[in-house]
Amino acid sequence: MDDQERFLSIGYQGDMPLLYFSDKGWIIQREQTVDLWLKQWSGWVEEGKLPEDMPYLKNNSRETVLLFLKKNCGDRQ
């Protein structure tokens, strides 16, 4: 299986092996993360309790946060 078909890749830092997402794996992981956030938000909205602070958004990549905003807001302008 070539690297384009894999979801994970192996890299090394010194003599320590590391697993990291391939480009394809990262796209899938990002989509799953955003879908989980949307599901959580839907539950919070239904319960009427939205968190005032969302520090987990700060700890994620810009691509993931922008995808979340795009999916959450749709094409509204």
Backbone bond lengths (Angstrom), bond angles and torsions (degrees), N, CA, C in turn:
res aa  C-N    CA-C-N  psi(-1)  N-CA   C-N-CA  omega(-1)  CA-C   N-CA-C  phi
1 M - - - 1.452 - - 1.532 107.20 -
2 D 1.320 116.53 128.34 1.462 117.41 -178.79 1.532 110.70 -84.62
3 D 1.323 116.84 167.75 1.466 122.10 -173.79 1.521 113.59 -60.92
4 Q 1.334 118.67 -25.98 1.461 120.81 -179.60 1.536 111.92 -69.35
5 E 1.319 117.73 -22.59 1.461 121.49 -177.45 1.522 112.90 -95.24
6 R 1.317 117.80 -12.16 1.460 121.60 -176.26 1.524 111.37 -85.42
7 F 1.320 114.76 153.38 1.461 120.94 177.47 1.521 111.44 -95.43
8 L 1.327 116.28 -29.75 1.453 122.37 179.35 1.521 109.26 -122.40
9 S 1.317 114.74 151.36 1.454 121.07 175.08 1.521 107.98 -128.22
10 I 1.314 115.62 159.04 1.458 121.20 178.26 1.514 108.32 -109.73
11 G 1.308 115.54 129.94 1.457 121.71 174.98 1.516 107.95 -127.18
12 Y 1.294 116.52 174.20 1.461 120.56 -179.61 1.513 110.08 -131.49
13 Q 1.314 115.41 138.78 1.449 122.16 170.72 1.519 105.05 -118.33
14 G 1.328 114.90 102.51 1.457 118.78 -170.02 1.516 107.53 66.68
15 D 1.313 116.69 -124.98 1.468 119.71 178.11 1.523 112.75 -101.93
16 M 1.339 117.11 7.23 1.458 121.46 179.91 1.526 110.66 -92.28
17 P 1.335 117.88 122.42 1.466 119.50 176.28 1.532 110.27 -74.59
18 L 1.316 115.65 142.41 1.459 122.22 178.60 1.519 109.80 -127.56
19 L 1.310 116.36 139.62 1.462 121.35 172.16 1.516 108.23 -97.57
20 Y 1.295 116.67 134.94 1.452 120.82 174.82 1.507 108.79 -143.75
21 F 1.344 115.32 159.21 1.456 120.45 -177.83 1.530 110.24 -73.52
22 S 1.327 115.37 137.77 1.460 120.17 169.66 1.528 106.79 -73.89
23 D 1.318 118.24 174.14 1.461 120.34 177.77 1.525 111.09 -57.46
24 K 1.327 116.38 -43.87 1.469 120.74 179.45 1.532 110.50 -65.95
25 G 1.310 116.88 -42.30 1.460 121.31 179.26 1.518 112.17 -64.35
26 W 1.341 116.17 -37.77 1.454 120.36 179.87 1.528 110.98 -66.49
27 I 1.315 117.73 -39.53 1.465 120.96 177.64 1.528 110.16 -60.76
28 I 1.312 116.97 -44.42 1.468 121.33 179.70 1.522 110.62 -66.03
29 Q 1.328 117.82 -45.32 1.461 121.58 -179.75 1.525 111.42 -62.78
30 R 1.316 116.53 -41.40 1.464 121.22 179.64 1.530 110.14 -61.98
31 E 1.330 117.40 -44.65 1.468 121.62 178.49 1.529 110.99 -61.50
32 Q 1.329 116.81 -43.10 1.462 120.48 -179.43 1.528 111.43 -66.04
33 T 1.317 116.78 -38.89 1.463 121.05 178.47 1.521 110.40 -63.64
34 V 1.323 116.75 -46.26 1.467 121.02 -179.65 1.530 110.29 -64.29
35 D 1.318 117.81 -41.73 1.466 120.53 178.29 1.529 111.11 -61.96
36 L 1.331 117.45 -38.59 1.468 121.27 176.64 1.523 110.51 -63.90
37 W 1.328 117.50 -45.24 1.467 120.59 178.08 1.522 111.06 -59.69
38 L 1.340 116.90 -43.70 1.465 120.21 -179.73 1.526 111.32 -63.04
39 K 1.329 116.47 -38.65 1.464 120.69 177.95 1.531 109.91 -64.74
40 Q 1.340 117.13 -42.85 1.464 120.37 177.61 1.522 110.77 -62.10
41 W 1.314 116.65 -45.90 1.464 120.48 -179.55 1.523 111.30 -61.33
42 S 1.314 117.26 -42.26 1.466 120.65 178.72 1.527 110.65 -59.40
43 G 1.322 115.88 -42.43 1.465 120.45 177.54 1.515 111.91 -63.11
44 W 1.325 116.82 -41.99 1.469 120.47 178.63 1.523 111.29 -64.75
45 V 1.322 116.74 -40.74 1.465 120.26 179.87 1.521 110.23 -64.38
46 E 1.330 116.86 -43.78 1.464 120.78 178.92 1.519 111.55 -61.74
47 E 1.338 116.87 -36.40 1.459 121.49 -179.65 1.527 111.97 -82.77
48 G 1.325 116.50 -11.78 1.455 120.67 179.62 1.511 114.63 75.92
49 K 1.325 117.49 21.33 1.465 119.42 179.09 1.531 110.06 -131.29
50 L 1.302 114.85 103.02 1.459 121.10 177.57 1.520 109.17 -98.38
51 P 1.318 117.23 137.67 1.462 119.86 179.00 1.534 110.40 -68.10
52 E 1.325 115.72 145.68 1.455 120.11 178.77 1.524 111.81 -81.44
53 D 1.314 116.91 -23.99 1.458 121.63 -177.34 1.522 108.44 -132.26
54 M 1.298 116.93 137.51 1.456 121.56 -179.73 1.527 109.97 -128.61
55 P 1.328 117.11 73.27 1.464 119.84 -175.33 1.532 113.30 -64.80
56 Y 1.326 117.59 -23.03 1.462 119.25 -179.59 1.524 111.97 -64.50
57 L 1.333 117.68 -23.37 1.464 119.90 176.72 1.536 110.68 -69.54
58 K 1.320 116.59 -31.65 1.464 120.84 -179.34 1.523 111.85 -69.74
59 N 1.317 117.09 -26.29 1.460 121.45 -174.49 1.522 113.46 -93.46
60 N 1.311 117.17 12.43 1.459 120.80 -178.94 1.517 110.63 -118.37
61 S 1.309 114.81 163.83 1.460 120.02 -177.43 1.524 111.05 -66.71
62 R 1.293 115.28 154.65 1.466 121.69 178.33 1.520 110.23 -59.05
63 E 1.345 117.36 -40.42 1.472 121.22 179.70 1.520 111.23 -57.80
64 T 1.336 116.58 -42.77 1.462 121.29 -177.79 1.527 110.66 -67.25
65 V 1.322 116.95 -45.00 1.461 120.77 -179.43 1.524 110.47 -65.06
66 L 1.331 117.66 -41.78 1.464 120.23 178.77 1.524 111.90 -65.23
67 L 1.330 116.86 -38.72 1.469 120.09 176.36 1.529 109.97 -63.42
68 F 1.320 117.07 -41.30 1.459 121.74 177.59 1.530 110.57 -59.75
69 L 1.325 116.45 -47.06 1.458 119.92 179.48 1.524 111.51 -63.79
70 K 1.325 115.93 -40.31 1.465 120.12 179.61 1.533 110.67 -63.27
71 K 1.327 116.82 -45.88 1.472 120.16 -179.90 1.518 111.53 -69.00
72 N 1.332 117.07 -36.03 1.447 121.65 -177.77 1.520 112.16 -72.51
73 C 1.312 116.64 -39.65 1.465 121.31 -176.91 1.504 112.30 -92.60
74 G 1.308 118.24 -17.46 1.451 120.94 -177.00 1.513 110.46 65.49
75 D 1.300 116.79 -142.19 1.460 121.31 -178.76 1.523 111.67 -99.24
76 R 1.326 117.39 15.70 1.467 120.08 179.47 1.526 110.23 -63.32
77 Q 1.315 116.00 142.32 1.460 119.82 177.79 1.501 110.47 -135.25
